[in-house]
Amino acid sequence: NGLFHRFSGFAKRCISSNDNIAPLASCERVAPTVQRMQVVRTPDERFVNLRDWPYEPHYTDVREGSTTLRVAHVDTGRRDASTTVLCMHGEPSWSYLYRHMIPVLVEAGHRVVVPDLIGFGRSDKPTEQSDYTYARHVAWMHDALIRQLNLQNITFFGQDWGGLVGLRLVAAAPDRFARVVVGNTGLPTGDATPNEAFLAWRKFSREAPVFPIGQIINGGCTTDLAADVIAAYDAPFPDDSYKAGARIFPSLVPASADDPARADQVEAWKVIGAFHRPWLCAFSDADPITRGGEKAFLRSVPGAEGLEHVTIAGGGHFLQEDRGVELATVINAFIADH
């Protein structure tokens, strides 16, 4: 697969690189106390004048033990809209990934909410990889989006870890979700053996001496990103101390039957396996990591039965980047038809 070879070649170059990790940049730190996480917060000036990104952040606070973590999200469009479109990004991107889609969704009359996961974007970033777990990501987003924003009548779209986290929200509060769209994602229980592309990606995230976020995203696209777009993806991460969440994410994907997330995943599948509201699969045709992942949903989710599912032609792993307008148009049509 061309995209797989493109990414693999990039990964090998990075792993063999002798470049040193950049020295610690100036940052805003949450003062550590006993039983508090060490947290960094990306300076606001890193987000000034980003290409095609006019959106001001909104914030909520969530708690983890004695630590308060700030969660950033975009909230735009009509607040009185009948539908709220919740779009969740994955690894190692942030809400900027949806810049092509947000205007199309808003123009159709929807409210659009796009959060930054903890460790990404303008959200706070614990500096220890051990601070991140699958369960914590779900709990943080549930608190920020479901409890505090009290989102209702949600049309959900998730890709990559946006699906892994977001589908757990669907399972936790199914009555809040009017319809679901998934693309290039899954809800693994650890029963299936990961494919070659994923194992290469997990190895890379652990071993690469340099973890260049923007170039990683470029390597996962079928299109070549402009230099200023790559820089925008790098913006939340001034140096490696900000990348603990991005580096550990691939290792949190359940990949064995003894994974600590397995029990929660099995319970989530029980709810999703009884989800009768409309469920659309919109996977791309050029993603080696999630190829075939739609089959589990088509086989198990009642709401997916009888619908005309979509393949996004020409989209890589980051189909929002490669085919964002097309994907948003598909979501708008799905809302209108169901």
QUITA-V764404 format. One record per helix or strand of 3 or more residues. SS is the DSSP state (h for helix, s for strand). FROM is the first residue (numbers start at 1). TO is the last residue. If there is no record, write none. Layout:
# QUITA-V764404
ss=SS from=FROM to=TO
ss=SS from=FROM to=TO
This chain:
# QUITA-V764404
ss=h from=2 to=15
ss=s from=28 to=30
ss=s from=39 to=41
ss=h from=44 to=47
ss=s from=58 to=64
ss=s from=67 to=76
ss=s from=84 to=88
ss=h from=95 to=107
ss=s from=111 to=115
ss=h from=129 to=131
ss=h from=134 to=148
ss=s from=154 to=158
ss=h from=161 to=172
ss=h from=174 to=176
ss=s from=177 to=182
ss=h from=196 to=207
ss=h from=213 to=219
ss=h from=227 to=234
ss=h from=240 to=242
ss=h from=244 to=252
ss=h from=262 to=272
ss=s from=279 to=284
ss=h from=294 to=300
ss=h from=302 to=304
ss=s from=310 to=312
ss=h from=319 to=337
